[in-house]
Amino acid sequence: MEEKVNILAVGVHPDDIELGCSGALLQHIRKGYQVGLLDLTRGELGSRGSATIRTHEAMKAAELLGAKFRIQLSMLDGFFEHNPANLTSIIEIIRYAQPDIVLANAFSDRHPDHGRAGKLIADACFLAGLIKIKTDYKGNLQTAWRPKNVYHYIQDYYLKPDFIVDISDVMSQKLELIQTYRSQFYNPKSKEPETPISGQDFLDFVQARAKDMGRPAGYAFAEGFQTAKSIGVKDLFHLD
């Protein structure tokens, strides 16, 4: 049994998707596309909150976004490895969701988990298309499925994007999704330790980054993406 979506967004931590690509997801949901979400870990090593709290926040964010589903795996936050077991667990979800596009963590970022996850996800997307890899998800024998494209969202480090997505109309909704994670981001009532992302200045940074990404194309706000393969177009007049 499958739960077909057009886009599967994957993050190693529960809030990566909201930070990196939720604007693009909101825009595509508005256009009628179906979106699914996958967290590789439950973010249990975070300095604030807990795995249980972050899971609750993640599911609330998924509902607010309008995602068709959100699945959380149980890889070890901070210590997950690029191994057959972890690859297979992602392959199962890819074959379950049958996405045309997968959005994944960047290959390089401040948090070392992000880069390792970016490689793990990209490799799983390729391997999911090999018919000799057999998977059985929830008692159902799966068929091979390879997404048409894998795009890596830019999160903390400034990386030169291969393309950007205009999120001007949904920037306020993106910030609302981020702030669903009250345990992680700015909450003046919190008594938990301060972290590099818990202050108001981090939300200012998120907004400034989106402005910076959008400016060269004349957008008020944008999200940036990188791709390992060249992007082709058939009509030069459909480029901004």
C-alpha positions, 0 to 999 in steps of 0.5 A, spaced: 500 500 500 502 506 498 501 514 500 502 517 494 505 524 494 508 529 489 513 532 494 517 528 500 520 533 504 526 529 509 529 532 515 534 529 520 531 533 525 524 535 526 524 542 525 529 542 519 523 542 514 520 548 517 527 552 517 529 549 510 523 548 505 517 550 508 515 556 504 516 552 498 512 546 501 506 551 502 507 554 495 506 548 492 500 545 497 497 552 495 497 549 487 494 543 489 500 538 490 500 533 495 506 533 500 509 528 505 514 529 511 519 525 514 524 526 520 530 521 520 530 522 528 526 525 533 531 530 535 533 527 542 540 531 543 537 538 543 539 542 549 532 544 549 525 540 550 525 532 549 524 527 544 516 527 546 515 534 546 519 535 539 514 530 536 508 533 539 510 540 536 512 536 529 505 533 528 502 540 530 506 543 525 505 538 519 497 539 521 498 547 520 502 546 514 497 541 510 501 535 509 498 528 508 502 525 513 509 526 517 513 519 519 518 519 524 524 514 524 528 512 530 535 513 527 540 516 533 540 523 533 548 525 532 550 518 531 546 515 526 550 512 520 550 511 513 549 504 513 544 498 510 539 499 515 538 506 515 538 506 507 533 501 507 528 505 512 528 511 508 528 507 501 521 504 505 518 511 505 520 513 498 517 507 496 511 508 500 510 515 498 512 515 491 514 522 490 516 525 484 521 530 488 525 529 494 527 535 498 533 533 503 538 537 508 544 540 504 550 536 503 554 541 508 551 545 514 553 548 521 550 541 524 554 535 522 548 531 522 545 535 516 551 534 511 551 526 513 543 526 512 543 530 505 548 524 503 544 518 506 537 521 503 540 522 496 543 515 496 537 512 498 533 515 493 537 512 488 537 505 491 530 505 492 529 505 484 533 498 484 529 492 483 533 487 486 533 491 493 527 488 496 523 491 501 516 490 505 513 496 509 508 494 514 507 487 511 506 490 504 511 488 499 514 494 495 515 496 488 522 500 486 521 507 485 526 513 484 524 520 485 525 524 478 529 529 482 532 530 489 533 538 491 537 540 497 535 546 501 539 551 504 539 552 512 544 555 516 550 556 512 550 561 506 551 556 500 550 559 493 543 556 490 542 553 484 535 555 484 531 559 488 523 559 490 519 565 491 516 564 498 514 572 498 506 570 499 507 565 505 513 568 509 509 569 515 506 562 515 513 559 514 515 563 521 508 561 524 510 554 522 517 555 525 514 558 532 510 551 533 517 549 535 516 553 542 521 548 545 526 550 540 525 557 538 524 564 541 519 563 547 520 569 552 517 564 558 522 559 557 526 557 563 531 552 558 538 554 556 539 559 551 542 556 544 544 559 538 537 558 535 533 560 541 533 568 541 529 573 537 535 574 533 535 567 530 528 568 527 530 575 525 536 571 521 531 566 518 527 572 515 534 576 513 536 570 509 530 569 505 530 576 503 537 575 501 536 569 497 530 573 494 533 579 492 537 577 486 531 575 482 527 581 485 523 577 490 521 579 497 523 572 500 525 566 497 528 559 499 535 556 496 536 549 493 542 546 491 542 540 486 547 535 484 545 534 477 544 540 471 537 543 471 534 543 464 528 548 461 525 547 455 522 554 454 527 560 456 521 565 457 519 561 463 525 563 467 524 569 472 
